[in-house]
């Protein structure tokens, strides 16, 4: 059996991958909260952004962590089409779960279906990414640890979607994001503990791209997308804030009418005042 190293660069890759998971979760949750306060096309767009953020964050977390993965006795390469498929699959499946919550009428049922779908999307991304691994040897998995990793993914996704439905405070969403990031990282390393590799030394060149040739540039690009989108969401006013701005502008619009009435010349009476005081019959007969 080959010796597996899950942190070849020390704590750098675990800490950085956790940060990516937290940022993706925070952005996804904030977008979901915005979507629930919107309707129509606006809700759809917020949910698409949420799905892309969560899927991108999870994928980036996985492959940043994989930058620190090494097997003694063999090099490691990645199949590019399968790696890209894992990213696309994560966004699509997570998107299905998020849309289920965003447009579902029965919240309890939508939460269960959305959590299950999103959790399976997280797990499928992980194992599709592992299927893209190329090395000199045979990769095997412990079935019990695989099941445990999937359960962790489903529970984490369900908890995150529950937070999106029930927690509106940015501080509370931040705490939920830290928890979800920890759960996603736990799922990843539980899945990695299920891995054993039987190394078969060979002089043949491995197919695929190295982590630094393909994974690192893509992870940096997706990480930049998360940071830029986070800034955009943070600077975009919420529906309540826009309503507050609108109500604050209304008194300013009414002010000119009030000032016009106050500057009416003395000695003049309005039409309303003239018609509101008709002569009485007693005055007429006098």
Buried (B, 14 or more C-beta within 10 A) or exposed (E): EBEBEBBEEEEEBBEBBBBBBBBBBBBBBBBBBBBBEBEEEEBBBBBBBBBBBBBBBBBBBBBBBBBBBBBEBBEBBBBBEBBBBBBEBBBEBBBBBBBBBBEBEEEEEBBBBBBBBBBBBBBBBBBBBBBBBBBBBEBEBBEEBBEBBBBBBBBBBBBBBBBBBEBBEEEEBBBBBBBBBBBBBBBBBBBBBBBBBEBEEEEEEBEBBEBEEBBBEBBEEBBEBBEEBBEEBEEEEBEEEEEEEEEEEEEEEEEEEEEEEEEEEEEEEEEEEEEEEEEEEEEEEE
